[in-house]
Amino acid sequence: MISTRKKKRDNPYISFRYLGIHMKLDPGFLLKVIQGKHHLAKRSIAPICEFFKFSERESRYFEVLVSYNKAKTTSDIKLYFERLMALREPGARPVEEWQYAFYQKWYHSAIHALLSIYEFKGDYKKLAMLMTPSITAKQAQESIRILMKIGLLKCGEDGIYRPTDAFVTSGERWQSAAIHTFQKETISLSAQSLDVHPKELRDVSTVTVALSTKDLPEIRERIRQFRQSILSLENENAPDTVFQVNIQVIPLSVTLGGDQ
């Protein structure tokens, strides 16, 4: 969207009233849209695209962008983000798209962790067979490509691929949607593990307990401390296996009111 500063710099004679008339929008409402206080209605998209002389592709991108900014559910955020990526210029794949791809499959993070203890020199078939459940050589190759693109891997002069100190951050809107997909995949893997892995290689335990919702912050803090204690084990013994540790706390009932 055009900013107030840009409007004044490019043409000091253009006012929000002028823009509103030509875009068929109330000037006050337009100002609130630019300030991020309101969203555009679908009927406003066409006149705005016409005013800025957007191409057909640019108009479609703008329309999806409006929908993306208005999306509230994780599934809608994921849907519109992927549509935005599909509408990018051919050949242009921004880093954020590769970061998004990183969270789409469980084995990207697993391979990243594995290569800190396994000397990989390009044998994708063998790398694929080291995953459990196993993946295809093509999937392993694509995973390496993604990890390289976002800077999580580098290939040394000796031909060995090693993890870097870089990391993929989370917290942004699209990343939250991607992480949601990643978490669903890893939870599904935990269920599969009950059937495919011997008890000696897994630990799946559960507890069902009645607590106050006010205890949830304390539970989160204890889980955070537990995660940190698990991470510290990396330095105690020589790693030889990649594990996925899922800690799940979910409500199994509605919250009861004081009069129930």
C-alpha positions as protocol buffer text, in pm:
chain_id: "A"
residue {
  index: 1
  type: MET
  ca { x: 0 y: 0 z: 0 }
}
residue {
  index: 2
  type: ILE
  ca { x: 106 y: 357 z: -60 }
}
residue {
  index: 3
  type: SER
  ca { x: 244 y: 528 z: 250 }
}
residue {
  index: 4
  type: THR
  ca { x: 174 y: 885 z: 362 }
}
residue {
  index: 5
  type: ARG
  ca { x: 543 y: 976 z: 323 }
}
residue {
  index: 6
  type: LYS
  ca { x: 562 y: 832 z: -29 }
}
residue {
  index: 7
  type: LYS
  ca { x: 241 y: 1013 z: -128 }
}
residue {
  index: 8
  type: LYS
  ca { x: 383 y: 1349 z: -25 }
}
residue {
  index: 9
  type: ARG
  ca { x: 722 y: 1285 z: -184 }
}
residue {
  index: 10
  type: ASP
  ca { x: 594 y: 1164 z: -522 }
}
residue {
  index: 11
  type: ASN
  ca { x: 316 y: 1418 z: -557 }
}
residue {
  index: 12
  type: PRO
  ca { x: 254 y: 1675 z: -282 }
}
residue {
  index: 13
  type: TYR
  ca { x: -77 y: 1770 z: -445 }
}
residue {
  index: 14
  type: ILE
  ca { x: -234 y: 1426 z: -400 }
}
residue {
  index: 15
  type: SER
  ca { x: -458 y: 1415 z: -94 }
}
residue {
  index: 16
  type: PHE
  ca { x: -649 y: 1132 z: 68 }
}
residue {
  index: 17
  type: ARG
  ca { x: -962 y: 1302 z: -63 }
}
residue {
  index: 18
  type: TYR
  ca { x: -822 y: 1279 z: -417 }
}
residue {
  index: 19
  type: LEU
  ca { x: -730 y: 913 z: -367 }
}
residue {
  index: 20
  type: GLY
  ca { x: -1066 y: 838 z: -211 }
}
residue {
  index: 21
  type: ILE
  ca { x: -1257 y: 990 z: -502 }
}
residue {
  index: 22
  type: HIS
  ca { x: -1060 y: 800 z: -766 }
}
residue {
  index: 23
  type: MET
  ca { x: -1059 y: 474 z: -568 }
}
residue {
  index: 24
  type: LYS
  ca { x: -1426 y: 515 z: -479 }
}
residue {
  index: 25
  type: LEU
  ca { x: -1344 y: 498 z: -108 }
}
residue {
  index: 26
  type: ASP
  ca { x: -1421 y: 724 z: 183 }
}
residue {
  index: 27
  type: PRO
  ca { x: -1100 y: 928 z: 246 }
}
residue {
  index: 28
  type: GLY
  ca { x: -1125 y: 874 z: 622 }
}
residue {
  index: 29
  type: PHE
  ca { x: -1163 y: 501 z: 576 }
}
residue {
  index: 30
  type: LEU
  ca { x: -871 y: 495 z: 330 }
}
residue {
  index: 31
  type: LEU
  ca { x: -649 y: 665 z: 587 }
}
residue {
  index: 32
  type: LYS
  ca { x: -741 y: 401 z: 846 }
}
residue {
  index: 33
  type: VAL
  ca { x: -660 y: 124 z: 596 }
}
residue {
  index: 34
  type: ILE
  ca { x: -316 y: 275 z: 533 }
}
residue {
  index: 35
  type: GLN
  ca { x: -265 y: 305 z: 909 }
}
residue {
  index: 36
  type: GLY
  ca { x: -352 y: -63 z: 946 }
}
residue {
  index: 37
  type: LYS
  ca { x: -668 y: 1 z: 1146 }
}
residue {
  index: 38
  type: HIS
  ca { x: -911 y: -143 z: 889 }
}
residue {
  index: 39
  type: HIS
  ca { x: -911 y: -404 z: 613 }
}
residue {
  index: 40
  type: LEU
  ca { x: -1022 y: -345 z: 257 }
}
residue {
  index: 41
  type: ALA
  ca { x: -1356 y: -486 z: 148 }
}
residue {
  index: 42
  type: LYS
  ca { x: -1352 y: -716 z: -155 }
}
residue {
  index: 43
  type: ARG
  ca { x: -1549 y: -461 z: -360 }
}
residue {
  index: 44
  type: SER
  ca { x: -1271 y: -204 z: -309 }
}
residue {
  index: 45
  type: ILE
  ca { x: -997 y: -418 z: -465 }
}
residue {
  index: 46
  type: ALA
  ca { x: -1086 y: -363 z: -833 }
}
residue {
  index: 47
  type: PRO
  ca { x: -1095 y: 19 z: -826 }
}
residue {
  index: 48
  type: ILE
  ca { x: -764 y: 30 z: -636 }
}
residue {
  index: 49
  type: CYS
  ca { x: -599 y: -201 z: -890 }
}
residue {
  index: 50
  type: GLU
  ca { x: -739 y: 14 z: -1171 }
}
residue {
  index: 51
  type: PHE
  ca { x: -607 y: 334 z: -1009 }
}
residue {
  index: 52
  type: PHE
  ca { x: -254 y: 194 z: -972 }
}
residue {
  index: 53
  type: LYS
  ca { x: -275 y: 36 z: -1322 }
}
residue {
  index: 54
  type: PHE
  ca { x: -185 y: -309 z: -1190 }
}
residue {
  index: 55
  type: SER
  ca { x: -138 y: -586 z: -1442 }
}
residue {
  index: 56
  type: GLU
  ca { x: -366 y: -889 z: -1426 }
}
residue {
  index: 57
  type: ARG
  ca { x: -103 y: -1083 z: -1229 }
}
residue {
  index: 58
  type: GLU
  ca { x: -39 y: -789 z: -993 }
}
residue {
  index: 59
  type: SER
  ca { x: -414 y: -745 z: -937 }
}
residue {
  index: 60
  type: ARG
  ca { x: -450 y: -1113 z: -850 }
}
residue {
  index: 61
  type: TYR
  ca { x: -155 y: -1090 z: -612 }
}
residue {
  index: 62
  type: PHE
  ca { x: -305 y: -784 z: -444 }
}
residue {
  index: 63
  type: GLU
  ca { x: -642 y: -958 z: -406 }
}
residue {
  index: 64
  type: VAL
  ca { x: -481 y: -1262 z: -240 }
}
residue {
  index: 65
  type: LEU
  ca { x: -267 y: -1033 z: -23 }
}
residue {
  index: 66
  type: VAL
  ca { x: -581 y: -864 z: 110 }
}
residue {
  index: 67
  type: SER
  ca { x: -731 y: -1206 z: 191 }
}
residue {
  index: 68
  type: TYR
  ca { x: -405 y: -1314 z: 359 }
}
residue {
  index: 69
  type: ASN
  ca { x: -403 y: -1005 z: 583 }
}
residue {
  index: 70
  type: LYS
  ca { x: -763 y: -1073 z: 683 }
}
residue {
  index: 71
  type: ALA
  ca { x: -715 y: -1448 z: 745 }
}
residue {
  index: 72
  type: LYS
  ca { x: -763 y: -1559 z: 1105 }
}
residue {
  index: 73
  type: THR
  ca { x: -743 y: -1937 z: 1111 }
}
residue {
  index: 74
  type: THR
  ca { x: -421 y: -2131 z: 1068 }
}
residue {
  index: 75
  type: SER
  ca { x: -556 y: -2315 z: 764 }
}
residue {
  index: 76
  type: ASP
  ca { x: -654 y: -1989 z: 590 }
}
residue {
  index: 77
  type: ILE
  ca { x: -319 y: -1825 z: 666 }
}
residue {
  index: 78
  type: LYS
  ca { x: -142 y: -2130 z: 519 }
}
residue {
  index: 79
  type: LEU
  ca { x: -371 y: -2134 z: 214 }
}
residue {
  index: 80
  type: TYR
  ca { x: -326 y: -1767 z: 122 }
}
residue {
  index: 81
  type: PHE
  ca { x: 48 y: -1768 z: 193 }
}
residue {
  index: 82
  type: GLU
  ca { x: 95 y: -2056 z: -49 }
}
residue {
  index: 83
  type: ARG
  ca { x: -115 y: -1872 z: -309 }
}
residue {
  index: 84
  type: LEU
  ca { x: 102 y: -1564 z: -266 }
}
residue {
  index: 85
  type: MET
  ca { x: 413 y: -1773 z: -320 }
}
residue {
  index: 86
  type: ALA
  ca { x: 262 y: -1925 z: -634 }
}
residue {
  index: 87
  type: LEU
  ca { x: 199 y: -1576 z: -774 }
}
residue {
  index: 88
  type: ARG
  ca { x: 559 y: -1462 z: -733 }
}
residue {
  index: 89
  type: GLU
  ca { x: 754 y: -1383 z: -1048 }
}
residue {
  index: 90
  type: PRO
  ca { x: 879 y: -1702 z: -1219 }
}
residue {
  index: 91
  type: GLY
  ca { x: 1217 y: -1806 z: -1084 }
}
residue {
  index: 92
  type: ALA
  ca { x: 1196 y: -1576 z: -783 }
}
residue {
  index: 93
  type: ARG
  ca { x: 1201 y: -1784 z: -463 }
}
residue {
  index: 94
  type: PRO
  ca { x: 1253 y: -1558 z: -160 }
}
residue {
  index: 95
  type: VAL
  ca { x: 1425 y: -1691 z: 151 }
}
residue {
  index: 96
  type: GLU
  ca { x: 1096 y: -1683 z: 342 }
}
residue {
  index: 97
  type: GLU
  ca { x: 948 y: -1937 z: 101 }
}
residue {
  index: 98
  type: TRP
  ca { x: 1235 y: -2176 z: 168 }
}
residue {
  index: 99
  type: GLN
  ca { x: 1195 y: -2120 z: 541 }
}
residue {
  index: 100
  type: TYR
  ca { x: 827 y: -2199 z: 504 }
}
residue {
  index: 101
  type: ALA
  ca { x: 917 y: -2518 z: 316 }
}
residue {
  index: 102
  type: PHE
  ca { x: 1149 y: -2618 z: 604 }
}
residue {
  index: 103
  type: TYR
  ca { x: 850 y: -2666 z: 834 }
}
residue {
  index: 104
  type: GLN
  ca { x: 637 y: -2855 z: 583 }
}
residue {
  index: 105
  type: LYS
  ca { x: 809 y: -3192 z: 631 }
}
residue {
  index: 106
  type: TRP
  ca { x: 932 y: -3351 z: 952 }
}
residue {
  index: 107
  type: TYR
  ca { x: 1245 y: -3495 z: 792 }
}
residue {
  index: 108
  type: HIS
  ca { x: 1402 y: -3154 z: 713 }
}
residue {
  index: 109
  type: SER
  ca { x: 1476 y: -3088 z: 1080 }
}
residue {
  index: 110
  type: ALA
  ca { x: 1563 y: -3457 z: 1133 }
}
residue {
  index: 111
  type: ILE
  ca { x: 1822 y: -3451 z: 853 }
}
residue {
  index: 112
  type: HIS
  ca { x: 1962 y: -3124 z: 986 }
}
residue {
  index: 113
  type: ALA
  ca { x: 2014 y: -3287 z: 1327 }
}
residue {
  index: 114
  type: LEU
  ca { x: 2147 y: -3611 z: 1175 }
}
residue {
  index: 115
  type: LEU
  ca { x: 2420 y: -3434 z: 977 }
}
residue {
  index: 116
  type: SER
  ca { x: 2574 y: -3311 z: 1301 }
}
residue {
  index: 117
  type: ILE
  ca { x: 2670 y: -3673 z: 1375 }
}
residue {
  index: 118
  type: TYR
  ca { x: 2678 y: -3833 z: 1026 }
}
residue {
  index: 119
  type: GLU
  ca { x: 2928 y: -3751 z: 750 }
}
residue {
  index: 120
  type: PHE
  ca { x: 2709 y: -3699 z: 445 }
}
residue {
  index: 121
  type: LYS
  ca { x: 2888 y: -3663 z: 110 }
}
residue {
  index: 122
  type: GLY
  ca { x: 2601 y: -3682 z: -136 }
}
residue {
  index: 123
  type: ASP
  ca { x: 2469 y: -4038 z: -112 }
}
residue {
  index: 124
  type: TYR
  ca { x: 2098 y: -3944 z: -101 }
}
residue {
  index: 125
  type: LYS
  ca { x: 1977 y: -4302 z: -114 }
}
residue {
  index: 126
  type: LYS
  ca { x: 2171 y: -4396 z: 199 }
}
residue {
  index: 127
  type: LEU
  ca { x: 2066 y: -4074 z: 374 }
}
residue {
  index: 128
  type: ALA
  ca { x: 1702 y: -4152 z: 297 }
}
residue {
  index: 129
  type: MET
  ca { x: 1733 y: -4502 z: 443 }
}
residue {
  index: 130
  type: LEU
  ca { x: 1870 y: -4358 z: 768 }
}
residue {
  index: 131
  type: MET
  ca { x: 1539 y: -4184 z: 833 }
}
residue {
  index: 132
  type: THR
  ca { x: 1265 y: -4361 z: 1026 }
}
residue {
  index: 133
  type: PRO
  ca { x: 1015 y: -4387 z: 879 }
}
residue {
  index: 134
  type: SER
  ca { x: 1230 y: -4400 z: 566 }
}
residue {
  index: 135
  type: ILE
  ca { x: 1194 y: -4142 z: 291 }
}
residue {
  index: 136
  type: THR
  ca { x: 1290 y: -4147 z: -78 }
}
residue {
  index: 137
  type: ALA
  ca { x: 1626 y: -4040 z: -219 }
}
residue {
  index: 138
  type: LYS
  ca { x: 1445 y: -3760 z: -404 }
}
residue {
  index: 139
  type: GLN
  ca { x: 1298 y: -3632 z: -78 }
}
residue {
  index: 140
  type: ALA
  ca { x: 1641 y: -3643 z: 86 }
}
residue {
  index: 141
  type: GLN
  ca { x: 1792 y: -3445 z: -201 }
}
residue {
  index: 142
  type: GLU
  ca { x: 1518 y: -3182 z: -182 }
}
residue {
  index: 143
  type: SER
  ca { x: 1569 y: -3158 z: 193 }
}
residue {
  index: 144
  type: ILE
  ca { x: 1941 y: -3091 z: 149 }
}
residue {
  index: 145
  type: ARG
  ca { x: 1858 y: -2826 z: -112 }
}
residue {
  index: 146
  type: ILE
  ca { x: 1621 y: -2649 z: 127 }
}
residue {
  index: 147
  type: LEU
  ca { x: 1866 y: -2664 z: 418 }
}
residue {
  index: 148
  type: MET
  ca { x: 2140 y: -2521 z: 198 }
}
residue {
  index: 149
  type: LYS
  ca { x: 1916 y: -2244 z: 63 }
}
residue {
  index: 150
  type: ILE
  ca { x: 1822 y: -2108 z: 406 }
}
residue {
  index: 151
  type: GLY
  ca { x: 2177 y: -2137 z: 537 }
}
residue {
  index: 152
  type: LEU
  ca { x: 2135 y: -2427 z: 778 }
}
residue {
  index: 153
  type: LEU
  ca { x: 2391 y: -2642 z: 593 }
}
residue {
  index: 154
  type: LYS
  ca { x: 2719 y: -2583 z: 417 }
}
residue {
  index: 155
  type: CYS
  ca { x: 2943 y: -2815 z: 217 }
}
residue {
  index: 156
  type: GLY
  ca { x: 3306 y: -2812 z: 322 }
}
residue {
  index: 157
  type: GLU
  ca { x: 3610 y: -2846 z: 98 }
}
residue {
  index: 158
  type: ASP
  ca { x: 3618 y: -3214 z: 196 }
}
residue {
  index: 159
  type: GLY
  ca { x: 3273 y: -3263 z: 42 }
}
residue {
  index: 160
  type: ILE
  ca { x: 3101 y: -3319 z: 378 }
}
residue {
  index: 161
  type: TYR
  ca { x: 2777 y: -3134 z: 450 }
}
residue {
  index: 162
  type: ARG
  ca { x: 2769 y: -2986 z: 800 }
}
residue {
  index: 163
  type: PRO
  ca { x: 2510 y: -2782 z: 994 }
}
residue {
  index: 164
  type: THR
  ca { x: 2585 y: -2414 z: 1043 }
}
residue {
  index: 165
  type: ASP
  ca { x: 2509 y: -2201 z: 1348 }
}
residue {
  index: 166
  type: ALA
  ca { x: 2218 y: -2038 z: 1166 }
}
residue {
  index: 167
  type: PHE
  ca { x: 1859 y: -2108 z: 1265 }
}
residue {
  index: 168
  type: VAL
  ca { x: 1508 y: -2053 z: 1134 }
}
residue {
  index: 169
  type: THR
  ca { x: 1316 y: -1812 z: 1351 }
}
residue {
  index: 170
  type: SER
  ca { x: 948 y: -1849 z: 1436 }
}
residue {
  index: 171
  type: GLY
  ca { x: 677 y: -1613 z: 1546 }
}
residue {
  index: 172
  type: GLU
  ca { x: 577 y: -1441 z: 1223 }
}
residue {
  index: 173
  type: ARG
  ca { x: 228 y: -1502 z: 1092 }
}
residue {
  index: 174
  type: TRP
  ca { x: 319 y: -1736 z: 805 }
}
residue {
  index: 175
  type: GLN
  ca { x: 571 y: -1916 z: 1020 }
}
residue {
  index: 176
  type: SER
  ca { x: 309 y: -1986 z: 1285 }
}
residue {
  index: 177
  type: ALA
  ca { x: 95 y: -2152 z: 1019 }
}
residue {
  index: 178
  type: ALA
  ca { x: 391 y: -2355 z: 893 }
}
residue {
  index: 179
  type: ILE
  ca { x: 491 y: -2461 z: 1244 }
}
residue {
  index: 180
  type: HIS
  ca { x: 133 y: -2576 z: 1302 }
}
residue {
  index: 181
  type: THR
  ca { x: 176 y: -2816 z: 1007 }
}
residue {
  index: 182
  type: PHE
  ca { x: 514 y: -2931 z: 1140 }
}
residue {
  index: 183
  type: GLN
  ca { x: 371 y: -3004 z: 1485 }
}
residue {
  index: 184
  type: LYS
  ca { x: 85 y: -3206 z: 1338 }
}
residue {
  index: 185
  type: GLU
  ca { x: 338 y: -3416 z: 1145 }
}
residue {
  index: 186
  type: THR
  ca { x: 556 y: -3484 z: 1449 }
}
residue {
  index: 187
  type: ILE
  ca { x: 254 y: -3575 z: 1663 }
}
residue {
  index: 188
  type: SER
  ca { x: 150 y: -3819 z: 1390 }
}
residue {
  index: 189
  type: LEU
  ca { x: 502 y: -3969 z: 1398 }
}
residue {
  index: 190
  type: SER
  ca { x: 463 y: -4029 z: 1772 }
}
residue {
  index: 191
  type: ALA
  ca { x: 150 y: -4235 z: 1704 }
}
residue {
  index: 192
  type: GLN
  ca { x: 327 y: -4435 z: 1431 }
}
residue {
  index: 193
  type: SER
  ca { x: 620 y: -4501 z: 1664 }
}
residue {
  index: 194
  type: LEU
  ca { x: 395 y: -4713 z: 1888 }
}
residue {
  index: 195
  type: ASP
  ca { x: 368 y: -4966 z: 1604 }
}
residue {
  index: 196
  type: VAL
  ca { x: 708 y: -4951 z: 1437 }
}
residue {
  index: 197
  type: HIS
  ca { x: 967 y: -4893 z: 1711 }
}
residue {
  index: 198
  type: PRO
  ca { x: 1056 y: -5127 z: 1998 }
}
residue {
  index: 199
  type: LYS
  ca { x: 980 y: -5003 z: 2348 }
}
residue {
  index: 200
  type: GLU
  ca { x: 1352 y: -4972 z: 2420 }
}
residue {
  index: 201
  type: LEU
  ca { x: 1377 y: -4691 z: 2163 }
}
residue {
  index: 202
  type: ARG
  ca { x: 1074 y: -4489 z: 2265 }
}
residue {
  index: 203
  type: ASP
  ca { x: 889 y: -4357 z: 2565 }
}
residue {
  index: 204
  type: VAL
  ca { x: 524 y: -4267 z: 2534 }
}
residue {
  index: 205
  type: SER
  ca { x: 360 y: -4192 z: 2866 }
}
residue {
  index: 206
  type: THR
  ca { x: 43 y: -4007 z: 2953 }
}
residue {
  index: 207
  type: VAL
  ca { x: -127 y: -3863 z: 3257 }
}
residue {
  index: 208
  type: THR
  ca { x: -482 y: -3734 z: 3283 }
}
residue {
  index: 209
  type: VAL
  ca { x: -538 y: -3493 z: 3569 }
}
residue {
  index: 210
  type: ALA
  ca { x: -784 y: -3226 z: 3677 }
}
residue {
  index: 211
  type: LEU
  ca { x: -616 y: -2887 z: 3723 }
}
residue {
  index: 212
  type: SER
  ca { x: -706 y: -2523 z: 3731 }
}
residue {
  index: 213
  type: THR
  ca { x: -656 y: -2327 z: 3408 }
}
residue {
  index: 214
  type: LYS
  ca { x: -457 y: -2089 z: 3629 }
}
residue {
  index: 215
  type: ASP
  ca { x: -192 y: -2363 z: 3657 }
}
residue {
  index: 216
  type: LEU
  ca { x: -120 y: -2357 z: 3283 }
}
residue {
  index: 217
  type: PRO
  ca { x: 153 y: -2087 z: 3300 }
}
residue {
  index: 218
  type: GLU
  ca { x: 333 y: -2295 z: 3565 }
}
residue {
  index: 219
  type: ILE
  ca { x: 301 y: -2607 z: 3347 }
}
residue {
  index: 220
  type: ARG
  ca { x: 444 y: -2420 z: 3050 }
}
residue {
  index: 221
  type: GLU
  ca { x: 739 y: -2301 z: 3258 }
}
residue {
  index: 222
  type: ARG
  ca { x: 814 y: -2652 z: 3385 }
}
residue {
  index: 223
  type: ILE
  ca { x: 796 y: -2786 z: 3028 }
}
residue {
  index: 224
  type: ARG
  ca { x: 1033 y: -2510 z: 2912 }
}
residue {
  index: 225
  type: GLN
  ca { x: 1281 y: -2606 z: 3185 }
}
residue {
  index: 226
  type: PHE
  ca { x: 1245 y: -2973 z: 3088 }
}
residue {
  index: 227
  type: ARG
  ca { x: 1316 y: -2894 z: 2722 }
}
residue {
  index: 228
  type: GLN
  ca { x: 1629 y: -2706 z: 2823 }
}
residue {
  index: 229
  type: SER
  ca { x: 1746 y: -2999 z: 3035 }
}
residue {
  index: 230
  type: ILE
  ca { x: 1696 y: -3233 z: 2736 }
}
residue {
  index: 231
  type: LEU
  ca { x: 1901 y: -3003 z: 2511 }
}
residue {
  index: 232
  type: SER
  ca { x: 2185 y: -3001 z: 2763 }
}
residue {
  index: 233
  type: LEU
  ca { x: 2222 y: -3379 z: 2721 }
}
residue {
  index: 234
  type: GLU
  ca { x: 2373 y: -3323 z: 2376 }
}
residue {
  index: 235
  type: ASN
  ca { x: 2705 y: -3242 z: 2539 }
}
residue {
  index: 236
  type: GLU
  ca { x: 2710 y: -3531 z: 2788 }
}
residue {
  index: 237
  type: ASN
  ca { x: 2741 y: -3833 z: 2557 }
}
residue {
  index: 238
  type: ALA
  ca { x: 2837 y: -3884 z: 2193 }
}
residue {
  index: 239
  type: PRO
  ca { x: 2511 y: -3859 z: 1992 }
}
residue {
  index: 240
  type: ASP
  ca { x: 2427 y: -4160 z: 1771 }
}
residue {
  index: 241
  type: THR
  ca { x: 2053 y: -4121 z: 1702 }
}
residue {
  index: 242
  type: VAL
  ca { x: 1811 y: -3839 z: 1621 }
}
residue {
  index: 243
  type: PHE
  ca { x: 1508 y: -3829 z: 1851 }
}
residue {
  index: 244
  type: GLN
  ca { x: 1191 y: -3620 z: 1834 }
}
residue {
  index: 245
  type: VAL
  ca { x: 1072 y: -3514 z: 2180 }
}
residue {
  index: 246
  type: ASN
  ca { x: 707 y: -3409 z: 2185 }
}
residue {
  index: 247
  type: ILE
  ca { x: 555 y: -3276 z: 2507 }
}
residue {
  index: 248
  type: GLN
  ca { x: 182 y: -3236 z: 2476 }
}
residue {
  index: 249
  type: VAL
  ca { x: -59 y: -3061 z: 2711 }
}
residue {
  index: 250
  type: ILE
  ca { x: -413 y: -3042 z: 2574 }
}
residue {
  index: 251
  type: PRO
  ca { x: -754 y: -2987 z: 2735 }
}
residue {
  index: 252
  type: LEU
  ca { x: -986 y: -3289 z: 2736 }
}
residue {
  index: 253
  type: SER
  ca { x: -1287 y: -3099 z: 2871 }
}
residue {
  index: 254
  type: VAL
  ca { x: -1439 y: -2755 z: 2861 }
}
residue {
  index: 255
  type: THR
  ca { x: -1350 y: -2519 z: 3145 }
}
residue {
  index: 256
  type: LEU
  ca { x: -1614 y: -2540 z: 3416 }
}
residue {
  index: 257
  type: GLY
  ca { x: -1760 y: -2223 z: 3562 }
}
residue {
  index: 258
  type: GLY
  ca { x: -1771 y: -2158 z: 3936 }
}
residue {
  index: 259
  type: ASP
  ca { x: -2145 y: -2234 z: 3953 }
}
residue {
  index: 260
  type: GLN
  ca { x: -2117 y: -2579 z: 3791 }
}
